[in-house]
Amino acid sequence: MKLTFLGTGTSVGVPVIGCTCDTCRSNDPHDRRLRCSALVETDTTRILIDTGPDFREQMLTQPFRKIDAVLLTHIHYDHVGGIDDLRPFCQFGEVNVYADGLTANGLMATVPYCFAEHRYPGAPAIRLHRLTPHRPFRINELEIIPFTVWHGKMPITAYRIQGSSTLVYITDMKTIDDEDVDVITTPHSPDLLVVNALRFDGAHHSHQLVDDAIDFARHVKAPQTYLIHSCHDIGRHDEANAKLPPDIRLAYDGQVVEL
C-alpha cells in the first residue's frame, strides 16, 4: 500500500495570501501546502481522500488513471471544493463517492447538477454512497471502516483502511469518542496514523494542536504518525520536524509513504 500526500495545509493553504512571515516567505518547497488531500494506492486499487479546491493542480502531478473511490471527510469547502474536477476521471465510468449523510446532503445542495436525473453533457458522473459509521465496506481488496471524530460540534468522517497494512486517516479533529478510538485500535493499532495538528502554540476551538496530536498518537499506540492540516504558524518544515519525536513527522505535499 502506498500513501501520497497531495496536500497537507489548512483551509487557506501555505503561503497565506498577504502574509510575510518566515514560513510564507520560505523558498523551501516543503513549506508550500495545498489544501488537504491524499491518495491511497495498491497495485490494483486507487482511493482518493477529499477533493479540495486544489484538486486539479494536485492531480496534474499524478499519473492519469481510474479512481476506484473517493472518500470524503466533511462538507467544508477546503475538502470538497474540487468535486467538479472529477469529470476527467468519468471517462473510466461513474466515480464512486462515499460520504456521511451531512456531507452527501451538502453536495446535493451545492453541486446539484452532478446528481440531476438528466445531467448536462460534461457534468461529472458521480455515484454517491451514504456511509454509516462503523459499518465496513470494501473497495476491491481494501476494507474501509468509517468512524466519527469531532471538529468542535461538527462530525467528521475518518477512515481506517485495511489491506496488507493498516492506515488510519483523520483530519479536522478536536475530540474523539471512546467507541471511535476502539475502531482505530481493534484488532490492533494501525501501522500508520495520519492526523491533524494545526500549530504548536495557542489554542483552537475545533482543531488539535501538535501536543494534542502527539498525545493521541501515543494513546492509540501508532508506531509511525504523520501530521497534516498544518498552518503557517507551525513554522518551517525542517524546524518543526526538529521539535518532534522521531516517530512523528510533519508531512509535506508530494510525500510518498510505503506501508
C-alpha positions in Angstrom: 0.0 0.0 0.0 1.3 3.5 -0.9 0.1 6.8 0.6 0.8 10.0 -1.3 0.1 13.3 0.4 -1.4 15.6 -2.2 -2.0 18.4 0.2 -1.2 19.0 3.9 -2.3 22.5 4.6 -5.3 24.2 6.3 -8.2 25.9 4.7 -6.2 28.9 3.5 -3.1 27.0 2.4 0.5 28.0 2.8 1.8 30.6 1.9 -1.2 32.6 3.1 -2.2 35.4 0.8 -0.7 38.7 2.1 1.4 37.1 4.8 5.1 37.9 5.2 6.0 35.5 8.0 9.2 33.3 7.6 7.2 30.3 6.6 5.2 32.1 3.9 8.3 33.7 2.5 10.3 30.4 2.5 11.7 29.1 -0.8 11.7 25.5 0.6 9.0 23.5 -1.4 8.3 21.6 1.8 6.8 24.9 3.2 4.2 25.1 0.3 1.0 23.4 1.5 -2.1 22.9 -0.7 -5.4 22.0 0.9 -5.6 18.5 2.5 -6.0 15.5 0.2 -4.3 12.1 -0.2 -4.1 9.1 -2.5 -4.0 5.5 -1.2 -2.9 3.0 -3.8 -2.1 -0.6 -4.3 -1.2 -2.5 -7.5 -4.9 -2.7 -8.3 -6.8 0.0 -6.4 -6.7 3.8 -6.2 -8.6 5.7 -3.4 -8.7 9.5 -3.1 -9.4 11.1 0.2 -11.1 14.5 -0.2 -11.3 16.8 -3.3 -10.4 20.3 -2.1 -10.1 23.4 -4.3 -6.6 22.4 -5.2 -7.6 19.0 -6.5 -7.0 19.9 -10.2 -3.5 21.2 -9.5 -2.7 18.2 -7.3 -3.8 15.5 -9.8 -1.8 17.1 -12.6 1.3 15.8 -10.7 -0.1 12.2 -10.7 -0.5 9.5 -13.4 -3.9 9.7 -15.1 -5.8 6.5 -14.4 -9.0 5.4 -12.8 -10.0 6.4 -9.3 -11.9 3.5 -7.7 -13.3 5.5 -4.8 -13.4 9.0 -3.3 -13.7 9.1 0.5 -15.0 12.5 1.8 -14.4 13.6 5.3 -16.8 16.6 5.5 -18.6 19.3 3.5 -16.2 22.2 4.3 -15.0 23.8 1.0 -11.4 23.1 1.6 -12.2 19.4 1.5 -14.9 19.2 -1.3 -14.4 22.4 -3.4 -12.8 20.5 -6.3 -15.5 17.9 -6.7 -16.4 19.1 -10.2 -12.8 18.4 -11.3 -13.6 14.7 -11.1 -15.1 15.0 -14.6 -11.9 13.8 -16.5 -11.9 10.6 -14.5 -15.5 9.8 -15.5 -14.2 8.5 -18.8 -13.4 5.4 -16.8 -17.1 5.2 -15.7 -19.0 6.7 -12.8 -16.9 7.8 -9.9 -17.9 6.3 -6.6 -18.0 8.9 -3.9 -18.5 7.9 -0.2 -19.7 10.4 2.4 -21.7 10.7 5.6 -25.3 12.0 5.4 -24.4 15.6 6.3 -21.8 15.7 3.5 -24.0 13.9 1.0 -26.8 16.3 1.6 -24.4 19.3 1.3 -23.1 18.1 -2.0 -26.5 17.7 -3.5 -27.3 21.2 -2.4 -24.0 22.8 -3.6 -23.5 20.9 -6.9 -27.0 19.6 -7.7 -26.1 19.3 -11.4 -23.8 16.4 -10.6 -26.9 14.4 -9.4 -29.6 15.5 -11.7 -31.6 12.8 -13.4 -30.6 14.2 -16.8 -27.1 15.6 -16.3 -26.0 18.1 -18.9 -23.1 16.8 -21.2 -19.8 17.2 -19.4 -21.1 17.2 -15.9 -19.2 14.7 -13.7 -20.9 11.3 -13.4 -20.9 10.6 -9.6 -22.4 7.7 -7.8 -23.0 8.9 -4.2 -22.8 6.3 -1.4 -24.0 7.3 2.1 -21.9 5.9 4.9 -22.8 4.6 8.3 -20.2 4.9 11.0 -18.5 1.7 12.0 -20.1 -0.2 9.0 -17.3 -1.7 6.9 -17.3 -1.7 3.1 -14.8 -2.9 0.5 -13.0 -1.2 -2.4 -11.5 -4.2 -4.2 -9.1 -5.8 -1.8 -9.2 -3.0 0.8 -11.6 -2.9 3.7 -12.7 0.6 4.8 -14.2 1.4 8.2 -15.6 4.9 8.6 -15.8 6.4 12.1 -16.5 9.8 13.6 -14.3 12.5 15.1 -15.5 15.9 16.2 -14.5 19.2 14.7 -15.9 21.3 17.5 -19.5 20.2 17.4 -19.4 19.1 13.7 -19.0 15.4 12.9 -16.1 14.5 10.6 -15.7 11.1 8.9 -12.3 9.5 9.5 -11.2 6.2 7.9 -9.4 3.0 8.8 -8.1 1.4 5.6 -7.1 -2.2 5.9 -5.1 -4.1 3.3 -1.7 -5.8 3.8 -1.1 -2.9 6.2 -3.4 -0.6 8.2 -3.7 3.1 7.7 -5.9 5.5 9.7 -6.6 8.9 8.2 -8.0 11.7 10.4 -8.4 15.4 9.6 -10.0 18.4 11.4 -10.3 16.6 14.7 -10.6 18.3 18.1 -12.0 15.3 20.1 -13.0 11.7 19.6 -15.3 9.4 21.5 -14.1 6.2 23.1 -16.1 4.0 20.8 -14.3 5.5 17.8 -10.9 5.1 19.4 -11.8 1.4 19.6 -12.3 1.3 15.8 -8.7 2.6 15.4 -7.1 0.1 17.8 -9.2 -3.0 17.2 -8.0 -5.7 16.4 -4.6 -3.9 16.5 -3.1 -0.4 16.3 -2.6 1.0 12.8 0.7 0.7 11.1 0.4 4.3 10.1 -1.6 7.2 11.6 -2.3 10.4 9.7 -3.8 13.1 12.0 -4.3 16.9 12.0 -2.1 19.2 14.0 -2.7 22.9 13.5 0.3 24.5 15.2 2.5 24.2 18.3 1.2 27.1 20.4 -2.0 28.8 21.3 -5.5 27.3 21.4 -8.2 26.5 18.9 -11.9 25.7 19.5 -12.1 23.0 16.8 -8.6 21.8 15.9 -5.9 19.8 17.7 -2.5 21.4 18.3 0.8 19.5 18.0 0.9 18.3 21.6 -2.7 17.0 21.3 -1.8 15.0 18.2 1.3 13.6 19.9 -0.8 12.5 22.9 -3.3 11.0 20.6 -0.7 9.0 18.6 0.7 7.7 21.9 -2.8 6.8 23.1 -3.6 4.6 20.0 0.0 3.3 20.0 0.7 4.2 16.4 4.4 3.2 15.5 4.5 6.0 12.9 2.5 9.2 12.6 2.3 12.0 10.0 0.8 15.4 10.9 -1.4 17.2 8.4 -3.7 20.2 8.2 -1.0 22.4 9.5 -1.0 26.2 9.1 1.9 28.6 8.6 2.2 29.2 12.4 3.6 25.7 12.8 6.9 27.1 11.3 9.2 25.9 8.6 9.1 22.3 7.8 12.6 21.4 9.0 12.4 23.5 12.1 9.0 21.9 13.0 10.4 18.4 12.5 13.3 19.1 14.7 10.9 19.7 17.6 9.0 16.4 17.0 9.8 12.9 18.2 11.4 10.7 15.6 8.3 8.6 15.1 6.1 11.6 14.5 6.8 13.7 11.4 5.3 16.7 9.7 4.1 15.6 6.3 4.7 17.6 3.2 3.0 17.9 -0.2 4.1 15.2 -2.6 5.5 13.0 0.1 5.1 9.3 -0.6 5.0 6.7 2.2 5.2 3.0 1.5 3.4 0.9 4.1 
